[in-house]
Amino acid sequence: MSERASPAALGRLEAGGTVVGIVQSFPSPQITELAVWSGFDFVILDCEHGTADEAAHLACLAAAHGHDLFVAIRIRRGDLAAVGRYADWGADAILMPDVTRAEEARAFVSAALPGPDGTRSSASLTRATRYRMAPAGPKRPLLLAMIESATGVEQVEAIAAAGVDGLVVGPSDLSADLGLPGRFDDDRYRAAFEQVERAAHAHCLILGSRPHPPFDLDRLLGAGHRFVLATSDVAVLAGGLRSALAAVARTTAP
């Protein structure tokens, strides 16, 4: 077994293409396989709001092996120790939630790099390297800073210049922090969202978010979003269960 080649979907993103993915809160390799078979470009294994089960996440990474889909990890906010650990395990990208200052972004980048450029252990090894089945050398994942607060928007230019590979807007948290929960059509939310977009473009970074009215898919693609979060396993499962129950209830109603 050798260290897996960079997935085709990741290559498309790095080359300037658009990718579409799903947030996976349930750490099940079967869900990762379903995402592969459904044609998604990436999954985000969610350690922030989902079940943080590292052994299960390792199984999800293994389930993606040999496929075009790439795996990103959304770690807990400020959990720098997790950056190198997940990189060692073969994560293709890492998302840091709620980055609010350039110092946080620089620490995030440093945690992914071995010394002397960073704080990642020089003994860091990918799984295949550890088993002496691949050349030595730590893998550097794609690093995406999530902007989810008013402070993050205020500091977004400095964050964008701190060495991260991309900016991802979290609409629900950002609107709530602005005092506008779910009011995505408010002028203040629009201005904040567009400020993040401008910073990403000015620094030639990957830009991403999830579609949300009035920022629908066409609006996002037109503004240069290339890392698109289509849905989540929770939303798909909950929606499917409700639809199935409603269909049965209609046919069995007296």
Contacts in CASP RR format, 6 or more apart in sequence:
PFRMAT RR
TARGET T0000
AUTHOR 0000-0000-0000
METHOD contacts of the structure
MODEL  1
MSERASPAALGRLEAGGTVVGIVQSFPSPQITELAVWSGFDFVILDCEHG
TADEAAHLACLAAAHGHDLFVAIRIRRGDLAAVGRYADWGADAILMPDVT
RAEEARAFVSAALPGPDGTRSSASLTRATRYRMAPAGPKRPLLLAMIESA
TGVEQVEAIAAAGVDGLVVGPSDLSADLGLPGRFDDDRYRAAFEQVERAA
HAHCLILGSRPHPPFDLDRLLGAGHRFVLATSDVAVLAGGLRSALAAVAR
TTAP
1 128 0 8 1.000
1 131 0 8 1.000
1 133 0 8 1.000
2 128 0 8 1.000
2 133 0 8 1.000
2 134 0 8 1.000
3 90 0 8 1.000
3 126 0 8 1.000
3 127 0 8 1.000
3 128 0 8 1.000
3 129 0 8 1.000
3 133 0 8 1.000
3 134 0 8 1.000
3 139 0 8 1.000
4 65 0 8 1.000
4 66 0 8 1.000
4 90 0 8 1.000
4 128 0 8 1.000
5 66 0 8 1.000
6 70 0 8 1.000
6 92 0 8 1.000
7 64 0 8 1.000
7 66 0 8 1.000
7 67 0 8 1.000
7 68 0 8 1.000
7 69 0 8 1.000
7 70 0 8 1.000
7 92 0 8 1.000
8 68 0 8 1.000
9 19 0 8 1.000
9 41 0 8 1.000
9 42 0 8 1.000
9 68 0 8 1.000
9 69 0 8 1.000
9 70 0 8 1.000
10 19 0 8 1.000
10 42 0 8 1.000
10 70 0 8 1.000
10 92 0 8 1.000
10 93 0 8 1.000
10 142 0 8 1.000
12 18 0 8 1.000
12 19 0 8 1.000
12 41 0 8 1.000
13 19 0 8 1.000
13 41 0 8 1.000
13 70 0 8 1.000
13 142 0 8 1.000
13 206 0 8 1.000
13 226 0 8 1.000
13 227 0 8 1.000
14 142 0 8 1.000
16 226 0 8 1.000
17 226 0 8 1.000
18 221 0 8 1.000
18 225 0 8 1.000
18 226 0 8 1.000
18 227 0 8 1.000
18 228 0 8 1.000
19 41 0 8 1.000
19 42 0 8 1.000
19 70 0 8 1.000
19 226 0 8 1.000
19 227 0 8 1.000
19 228 0 8 1.000
20 40 0 8 1.000
20 41 0 8 1.000
20 42 0 8 1.000
20 228 0 8 1.000
20 230 0 8 1.000
21 35 0 8 1.000
21 40 0 8 1.000
21 41 0 8 1.000
21 42 0 8 1.000
21 43 0 8 1.000
21 44 0 8 1.000
21 228 0 8 1.000
21 229 0 8 1.000
21 230 0 8 1.000
22 35 0 8 1.000
22 40 0 8 1.000
22 42 0 8 1.000
22 43 0 8 1.000
22 44 0 8 1.000
22 229 0 8 1.000
22 230 0 8 1.000
22 231 0 8 1.000
22 232 0 8 1.000
22 233 0 8 1.000
22 236 0 8 1.000
23 43 0 8 1.000
23 44 0 8 1.000
23 46 0 8 1.000
23 74 0 8 1.000
23 229 0 8 1.000
23 231 0 8 1.000
23 232 0 8 1.000
23 233 0 8 1.000
23 234 0 8 1.000
24 31 0 8 1.000
24 32 0 8 1.000
24 35 0 8 1.000
24 43 0 8 1.000
24 44 0 8 1.000
24 45 0 8 1.000
24 46 0 8 1.000
24 60 0 8 1.000
24 232 0 8 1.000
24 233 0 8 1.000
25 46 0 8 1.000
25 49 0 8 1.000
25 50 0 8 1.000
25 51 0 8 1.000
25 232 0 8 1.000
25 233 0 8 1.000
25 234 0 8 1.000
26 50 0 8 1.000
26 51 0 8 1.000
26 233 0 8 1.000
26 234 0 8 1.000
27 45 0 8 1.000
27 50 0 8 1.000
27 51 0 8 1.000
27 52 0 8 1.000
27 53 0 8 1.000
27 56 0 8 1.000
27 57 0 8 1.000
27 59 0 8 1.000
27 60 0 8 1.000
28 56 0 8 1.000
28 60 0 8 1.000
29 56 0 8 1.000
29 59 0 8 1.000
29 60 0 8 1.000
29 62 0 8 1.000
29 63 0 8 1.000
30 63 0 8 1.000
31 43 0 8 1.000
31 60 0 8 1.000
31 233 0 8 1.000
32 43 0 8 1.000
32 60 0 8 1.000
32 63 0 8 1.000
32 64 0 8 1.000
32 69 0 8 1.000
32 71 0 8 1.000
33 63 0 8 1.000
35 43 0 8 1.000
35 69 0 8 1.000
36 63 0 8 1.000
36 64 0 8 1.000
36 67 0 8 1.000
36 69 0 8 1.000
39 69 0 8 1.000
40 69 0 8 1.000
40 230 0 8 1.000
41 68 0 8 1.000
41 69 0 8 1.000
41 70 0 8 1.000
42 69 0 8 1.000
42 70 0 8 1.000
42 71 0 8 1.000
42 72 0 8 1.000
42 92 0 8 1.000
42 93 0 8 1.000
43 60 0 8 1.000
43 64 0 8 1.000
43 69 0 8 1.000
43 71 0 8 1.000
43 72 0 8 1.000
44 72 0 8 1.000
44 73 0 8 1.000
44 74 0 8 1.000
44 95 0 8 1.000
44 229 0 8 1.000
45 57 0 8 1.000
45 60 0 8 1.000
45 71 0 8 1.000
45 72 0 8 1.000
45 73 0 8 1.000
45 74 0 8 1.000
46 74 0 8 1.000
47 57 0 8 1.000
47 73 0 8 1.000
47 74 0 8 1.000
47 75 0 8 1.000
47 76 0 8 1.000
47 79 0 8 1.000
47 82 0 8 1.000
48 74 0 8 1.000
48 75 0 8 1.000
48 76 0 8 1.000
48 77 0 8 1.000
48 97 0 8 1.000
52 76 0 8 1.000
54 85 0 8 1.000
57 73 0 8 1.000
57 86 0 8 1.000
57 89 0 8 1.000
58 89 0 8 1.000
60 71 0 8 1.000
61 71 0 8 1.000
61 89 0 8 1.000
61 90 0 8 1.000
61 91 0 8 1.000
64 70 0 8 1.000
64 71 0 8 1.000
70 92 0 8 1.000
70 93 0 8 1.000
71 90 0 8 1.000
71 91 0 8 1.000
71 92 0 8 1.000
71 93 0 8 1.000
72 91 0 8 1.000
72 92 0 8 1.000
72 93 0 8 1.000
72 94 0 8 1.000
72 95 0 8 1.000
72 142 0 8 1.000
72 144 0 8 1.000
73 82 0 8 1.000
73 86 0 8 1.000
73 91 0 8 1.000
73 93 0 8 1.000
73 94 0 8 1.000
73 95 0 8 1.000
74 94 0 8 1.000
74 95 0 8 1.000
74 97 0 8 1.000
74 146 0 8 1.000
75 82 0 8 1.000
75 83 0 8 1.000
75 86 0 8 1.000
75 94 0 8 1.000
75 95 0 8 1.000
75 96 0 8 1.000
75 97 0 8 1.000
76 82 0 8 1.000
76 97 0 8 1.000
77 96 0 8 1.000
77 97 0 8 1.000
77 98 0 8 1.000
78 96 0 8 1.000
78 104 0 8 1.000
78 108 0 8 1.000
80 107 0 8 1.000
80 108 0 8 1.000
80 111 0 8 1.000
80 119 0 8 1.000
81 111 0 8 1.000
83 94 0 8 1.000
83 96 0 8 1.000
83 108 0 8 1.000
83 111 0 8 1.000
83 112 0 8 1.000
83 120 0 8 1.000
84 111 0 8 1.000
84 112 0 8 1.000
84 120 0 8 1.000
84 121 0 8 1.000
84 124 0 8 1.000
84 138 0 8 1.000
86 94 0 8 1.000
86 141 0 8 1.000
87 94 0 8 1.000
87 112 0 8 1.000
87 120 0 8 1.000
87 124 0 8 1.000
87 126 0 8 1.000
87 138 0 8 1.000
87 139 0 8 1.000
87 140 0 8 1.000
87 141 0 8 1.000
88 124 0 8 1.000
88 125 0 8 1.000
88 126 0 8 1.000
88 127 0 8 1.000
88 130 0 8 1.000
88 138 0 8 1.000
88 139 0 8 1.000
89 126 0 8 1.000
89 127 0 8 1.000
90 126 0 8 1.000
90 127 0 8 1.000
90 139 0 8 1.000
90 141 0 8 1.000
91 141 0 8 1.000
92 141 0 8 1.000
92 142 0 8 1.000
93 141 0 8 1.000
93 142 0 8 1.000
93 143 0 8 1.000
93 144 0 8 1.000
94 112 0 8 1.000
94 141 0 8 1.000
94 142 0 8 1.000
94 143 0 8 1.000
94 144 0 8 1.000
95 144 0 8 1.000
95 145 0 8 1.000
95 146 0 8 1.000
95 168 0 8 1.000
96 104 0 8 1.000
96 105 0 8 1.000
96 108 0 8 1.000
96 143 0 8 1.000
96 144 0 8 1.000
96 145 0 8 1.000
96 146 0 8 1.000
97 146 0 8 1.000
97 148 0 8 1.000
98 146 0 8 1.000
98 148 0 8 1.000
98 149 0 8 1.000
98 152 0 8 1.000
98 173 0 8 1.000
99 105 0 8 1.000
99 108 0 8 1.000
99 145 0 8 1.000
99 146 0 8 1.000
99 147 0 8 1.000
99 152 0 8 1.000
99 159 0 8 1.000
99 164 0 8 1.000
100 149 0 8 1.000
100 151 0 8 1.000
100 152 0 8 1.000
100 155 0 8 1.000
101 151 0 8 1.000
101 152 0 8 1.000
101 155 0 8 1.000
101 158 0 8 1.000
101 159 0 8 1.000
102 155 0 8 1.000
102 158 0 8 1.000
102 159 0 8 1.000
102 161 0 8 1.000
102 162 0 8 1.000
104 159 0 8 1.000
105 145 0 8 1.000
105 158 0 8 1.000
105 159 0 8 1.000
105 162 0 8 1.000
105 163 0 8 1.000
105 164 0 8 1.000
106 162 0 8 1.000
106 163 0 8 1.000
107 119 0 8 1.000
108 143 0 8 1.000
108 145 0 8 1.000
108 164 0 8 1.000
109 118 0 8 1.000
109 143 0 8 1.000
109 162 0 8 1.000
109 163 0 8 1.000
109 164 0 8 1.000
110 117 0 8 1.000
110 118 0 8 1.000
110 119 0 8 1.000
110 120 0 8 1.000
111 118 0 8 1.000
111 119 0 8 1.000
111 120 0 8 1.000
112 118 0 8 1.000
112 120 0 8 1.000
112 140 0 8 1.000
112 141 0 8 1.000
112 143 0 8 1.000
113 119 0 8 1.000
113 120 0 8 1.000
113 140 0 8 1.000
114 120 0 8 1.000
114 121 0 8 1.000
114 122 0 8 1.000
114 124 0 8 1.000
114 138 0 8 1.000
115 122 0 8 1.000
120 138 0 8 1.000
124 137 0 8 1.000
124 138 0 8 1.000
125 136 0 8 1.000
125 137 0 8 1.000
125 138 0 8 1.000
126 134 0 8 1.000
126 137 0 8 1.000
126 138 0 8 1.000
126 139 0 8 1.000
128 134 0 8 1.000
129 135 0 8 1.000
129 136 0 8 1.000
129 137 0 8 1.000
142 165 0 8 1.000
142 166 0 8 1.000
142 206 0 8 1.000
143 163 0 8 1.000
143 164 0 8 1.000
143 165 0 8 1.000
143 166 0 8 1.000
144 164 0 8 1.000
144 165 0 8 1.000
144 166 0 8 1.000
144 167 0 8 1.000
144 168 0 8 1.000
144 206 0 8 1.000
144 227 0 8 1.000
145 159 0 8 1.000
145 162 0 8 1.000
145 164 0 8 1.000
145 166 0 8 1.000
145 167 0 8 1.000
145 168 0 8 1.000
146 167 0 8 1.000
146 168 0 8 1.000
146 169 0 8 1.000
146 170 0 8 1.000
147 153 0 8 1.000
147 156 0 8 1.000
147 159 0 8 1.000
147 167 0 8 1.000
147 168 0 8 1.000
147 169 0 8 1.000
147 170 0 8 1.000
147 174 0 8 1.000
147 196 0 8 1.000
148 169 0 8 1.000
148 170 0 8 1.000
148 173 0 8 1.000
148 174 0 8 1.000
148 177 0 8 1.000
149 173 0 8 1.000
149 174 0 8 1.000
149 177 0 8 1.000
150 174 0 8 1.000
150 177 0 8 1.000
150 178 0 8 1.000
150 192 0 8 1.000
151 177 0 8 1.000
152 159 0 8 1.000
153 174 0 8 1.000
153 192 0 8 1.000
153 195 0 8 1.000
153 196 0 8 1.000
156 167 0 8 1.000
156 195 0 8 1.000
156 196 0 8 1.000
156 199 0 8 1.000
157 199 0 8 1.000
157 202 0 8 1.000
159 167 0 8 1.000
159 199 0 8 1.000
160 166 0 8 1.000
160 167 0 8 1.000
160 199 0 8 1.000
160 200 0 8 1.000
160 202 0 8 1.000
160 203 0 8 1.000
160 205 0 8 1.000
161 203 0 8 1.000
164 205 0 8 1.000
165 205 0 8 1.000
165 206 0 8 1.000
166 200 0 8 1.000
166 205 0 8 1.000
166 206 0 8 1.000
166 207 0 8 1.000
166 208 0 8 1.000
166 227 0 8 1.000
167 196 0 8 1.000
167 199 0 8 1.000
167 200 0 8 1.000
167 205 0 8 1.000
167 206 0 8 1.000
167 207 0 8 1.000
167 208 0 8 1.000
168 207 0 8 1.000
168 208 0 8 1.000
168 209 0 8 1.000
168 227 0 8 1.000
168 229 0 8 1.000
169 193 0 8 1.000
169 196 0 8 1.000
169 208 0 8 1.000
169 209 0 8 1.000
170 209 0 8 1.000
170 210 0 8 1.000
171 182 0 8 1.000
171 184 0 8 1.000
171 193 0 8 1.000
171 209 0 8 1.000
171 210 0 8 1.000
171 212 0 8 1.000
171 215 0 8 1.000
172 181 0 8 1.000
172 182 0 8 1.000
174 189 0 8 1.000
174 192 0 8 1.000
174 193 0 8 1.000
175 181 0 8 1.000
175 182 0 8 1.000
175 183 0 8 1.000
175 184 0 8 1.000
175 186 0 8 1.000
175 189 0 8 1.000
176 182 0 8 1.000
178 186 0 8 1.000
178 188 0 8 1.000
178 189 0 8 1.000
178 192 0 8 1.000
180 186 0 8 1.000
180 188 0 8 1.000
180 189 0 8 1.000
183 189 0 8 1.000
184 190 0 8 1.000
184 212 0 8 1.000
184 213 0 8 1.000
184 214 0 8 1.000
184 215 0 8 1.000
185 213 0 8 1.000
185 214 0 8 1.000
193 209 0 8 1.000
193 215 0 8 1.000
196 207 0 8 1.000
197 207 0 8 1.000
197 223 0 8 1.000
197 224 0 8 1.000
197 225 0 8 1.000
199 205 0 8 1.000
200 206 0 8 1.000
200 207 0 8 1.000
200 208 0 8 1.000
201 207 0 8 1.000
201 224 0 8 1.000
206 226 0 8 1.000
206 227 0 8 1.000
207 223 0 8 1.000
207 224 0 8 1.000
207 225 0 8 1.000
207 226 0 8 1.000
207 227 0 8 1.000
208 220 0 8 1.000
208 225 0 8 1.000
208 226 0 8 1.000
208 227 0 8 1.000
208 228 0 8 1.000
208 229 0 8 1.000
209 215 0 8 1.000
209 220 0 8 1.000
209 225 0 8 1.000
209 228 0 8 1.000
209 229 0 8 1.000
210 228 0 8 1.000
210 229 0 8 1.000
210 230 0 8 1.000
211 217 0 8 1.000
211 219 0 8 1.000
211 220 0 8 1.000
211 228 0 8 1.000
211 230 0 8 1.000
217 228 0 8 1.000
220 228 0 8 1.000
221 228 0 8 1.000
END
